[in-house]
Amino acid sequence: MRWIICASYLVGSAHIAWAASAPTAYIFQVQGAVEVIDSAGKARRAATFGCVYEDEQVKLADASRISLRLCSDGHREQIESTGTWKLTTEGLTPREKVTVLATQADQARPLGTFMKSLPQPSEVGGRLGGVTVARAGETDGPKVSPLDFEIVLTTTPTLSWPERSGVARYRVYLNSEGKKLWSMTTPETKVMVPMGLLKPGTRCDWQVLDARPGTTGPIAKASFTVAFPSQHDQAELLQTLAEADAESRAFAAFTSESQQFYGQAIELYSQLAKESDDAAFHAALAELYAKSGRDAEAQAARKRAEAAGFVFTKPNQP
């Protein structure tokens, strides 16, 4: 089971806004001072990848802007004016000064489906100021690529793992449904699965061992699933959407991550991080790089996120 957390910044302290109901909209662009006010009158700062719920209010100060994507049908709305608006399932009200951003007609239905299928909020994870997609299994997980539980968009994925000191050769095993599909020995820390072994929908478990006789315990182990044709169509739709503009790219990156297209998510977050100083993009890259065992890149992304004001918290930290 995979979940999303919505969180927000508060000056001088960490404040996480939990909600039991499904989000009505997701935030994909914020500029300036924007607050979200809940039904009890409690305000939180609007943040990239944050959630907004039905009947909550969005309050903008001077020179502020916010862009939302509605879960009902995937359409986008934007405000660039001082004032307060209430969110309904159909959009922001009053409609005055609300701009409905164009969405291609052939994208509208699948985008609406995406929005409704995104995981629901839960007290899991903890990316402060944005959203964390918590993966199944252990908190830290194996440092491998494809990421554990990833849906890969190729039948010949490249398996990679961190180098183990003192190991000269690695033995790689690939299994499916308890049956051995393939194995090989290599001095490298990555290897491509040969053509013809995998087909759409194949779920695989793989592990890496020290090739020396007598050694025990895996150096790395993980699993992945080869995408079905319908999942390929979803990934291609998100790639097409990402070409439209930065806000659409953010949505495509976030949705790729939530749909477990982690490789595609890394590519999109990387592009966004080059285009914007938004801390959420660097934080997302830091997490995904770390999960992939790309430690140097993870540390660099983490430093950029922290320099932009992002605060990392442990998943079990309140």
N, C-alpha and C positions, 0 to 999 in steps of 0.2 A: 504494500500500500504506500502511496506517495502523497505528500501533503504540501500545502503552501502555507507560509506564515506571512502576515502583513505586519509591518513594524514602522515605527516613526522615530525621528530625532527629537529630543528635548534638550535644551541648552543645559550642560553641566550634568546630565544624568541620562541613563538609558530608560526609555519608556516603550514598551511593546503593547500594541493595541490588539487584543484578541477579539474574535467575533465568532459566534456560533453559526450564523447564517451565511449563505453563499454571497459573494461579492456581487454588486450590481454593475460595477465598472472597475477597470484597472487604470492606473496612472502611468502614462508613458512619456510624458514630458512636463517638466516643471521649471519655471524661471521666476526668480524673485521670491517674495514672501507670500505663500499660499497655505491656508489652514483648512483642515477638515474638522467639522464640528459634529459630534454625535448627538443622538436624541436627548441625552442627559445634559447637553451643553458643554461637554468636555472637548477641548480642542487638541489637535495633534498636527504636526507639520506634514504637509503633503510631500511625498517622496517618490522618486522613480520606482516603479514596480509596486507601489502601494495599492491598497484596496480602498474602495469607497462603497458604502452600503446604501440601500434604499432609505430615503428620508433623511440622510445626512446632508449637511450643508457644506458648500465649498466657498471659502471667503478669500478674496484676492485683495492685496494692497496695491499701491501705485506701482506701475512698471512691472507687473506680474503677469504670468501666463500659465495656463495649465491645459493639457491635452489628455482626454479620457477616451478609452475604448469601451463601449457598452457591451455587457455580456449577452443582452437580449438578441442582438443580431450582428455584433461586431463592428458597427459603425463608429466613427470618431467624432467627438465634439471638442471644441476649443473655445476658451475665453481669454481675452486680452484686455480686460477692463476692470477697474475697481468696483467691488460690490460683493454681494452674497447670493448664491444660487442653491436651490435644493435639488437633490438627485432623486429621480423616479426611475422605474424600469425602462421608460421610454427616452429618458434623457434629462438634461438640466432644465430647471424652470425658475424664473420666467425665461421665455425663449429669447427675449430681447438681448442683444449683444452676444448670443451664442452662435458660433459658426459651426456648421456641420461640414466636416471635411470629406472630400470625395473618396469613395471606395468603389473600385471597379465592380460592375454588376456581377461578373462571373466569379468574383471573390466573396460576395456578400454571404451567400448561404454557407459555404465551408467555414468562413471566418466565424459566423454565428455558432456553428457546431463546435469549433475549437473553443470558443469562450465558455460554452456550457459544459465542456468536458474537462476543463482545467481542474486540478485538485482543489479541494475545499480547505479552508483554514483549520489549523490545529496547532496545539502547543508543542510543536516539534521543530527543531532547527534553531536558527537565531541569527540571520543576517540583518543587523541593525540598519534601519533606514530604507530597507527595500524588501526583497522576498528571498526566501531560501527554499529551494526544492530539496527536501531531505530524501536521500536514497535509502532503499531497504538495506537491511544488514547492519553491520557494525558502523559506528559513527565515522571512524576514520576510513575504513574500507581498504581494500588492496590498492597499491599504487601502480596501476596498470592502464594500458590502453589497448582495446576499447575499455572504457570505464565499466565497472561491474554493473550488470543489468542493462547495458546500453543496447539500443536497437541500431544495428549497423546498416548502412545503406549500400552495401556491396557484398558480393559473395566471396570476395577475396580480401578480407580485412588483414591489416598488419597488426600482429600482436607484439606488444612491447612491455618491458618491465625494468625496474631499476637494477643497476649493476650490483652484484654481491661480491664483497671483498674476498679474495682467495679462490674464487670460482673461475676456472679457465674455460669450461664448456658447460652448456646448459642442455637439459633434455626437456623437450616440450611435448606435452600430450594434449590432444584435442578429442573430446568425447561428446556424444549426443545420446540422450536417453539411456545412459549407462553403457553405451557401446563405443569402443575405440574407433575413431574416424581416421586418425593420422598422428604420427609422431616424428620427431627429428631431433638431431643433436647439432648444436651450433655454438660457436664462440661469441656470437653477437648477442645483444640484448633485445633484438627484435627480429621477427620473421613473418613473411607473408603466407597466409593460408593458400595452398595451391588451388588452381581452377578445377571445377568439377566436383569438389567435395561437398559444397554447401548449396542449398536451394532456399528460396523464400520461405520464411516461417521456421527454419531450423533453429532450435535452441541448443547452444553449445556450452559446455563447461571445459575450461582448460587450466592447466597448471604447468609450472616450470620447476624442475628439480636440478640439483647439482648432478652432473653426469658421472661423477666419480662413484665407483662401486662402494656400497656400504653406507652411503649418506642417506639420511631420512628427513622427512618433512619437506613440504613444498617451499620454494623461494617466493613464489607468487601463485595465486589462483584467482579465477574470476569466471564470469559467464557473460554471454551476450546472445542476442537473437537476431537473425537475419530478417530484415524488413519484408513484410508482405507487399504486394503491388499497391494496395490502398495506402499503406504507410509511405511508400515512395511518392505517391501522388500528393500526400500531405506535405512531405518535405519539399517537394518541388514547388508547391503553392507558397510555402513560407519563403523559399529562396526568391521567387518572383516578387512577392510582397516586399522583401527586404531591399529591392532595387528602387522602390518608389521614393522614399525619403527616410530621414534619420528616425522619426517616430515609428514608422512602419518597420524599420530595421530592428528597433528595440523590441517591438511586439514579436517579430519573427524569432529573435534570439531567445526571448523569454519562453515563447511557446515551444520552440525546438527543445529547450532544456526540459520543460514540463512533459513533453512527449517522449523523452529519453533519446532524442537525436543529439547526443552530447557532442559528437565530433562537429556537427553543423553548428551547434550552439557556440562552441569555442571559436569557430571562424567568424561568426557574426558578432560576438562580443568583442573579439579582437579588432574588428573594423570599427565598431562603435567607440572603443577605447582610444583609437587613433583620432577619431573625429571630435570627441567630447572629453571634457574633464570631469564628467559625472562620476562620482565615486562608486556608484552601484555597478557600472560596467567593469571597472578594475577589480572590484571585489568578487564579481562573478567569475572573472578570469582567474583570479587567485585561487578560488575554490576548485575550479575545474582543472587547472594546471596541477594543483596539489594531488587531486584524485588520479591524475594521469601519470604521476611520478615525475613530472617536469618541474623539479624543485627550484631551479634557478629562475625559471620564468614565473613560477608561483610567488617567489620572494619579491621579485621586481614588481609584479602586479599588486602584491599586498602593500608594498611601500608607497606605490602611487595612490592606492585607495586610501591609505591612512593619511597621506599628505593632503588629500582632498577632503579630509574630515570624517572618513569612515571609521567606525569602531567595531572591531571584530569581537564576537562573544562566543563562548563555547556553547554547544547545543543544549547542555543541561544547566546553563547559567540563567538565573531568573532575570 
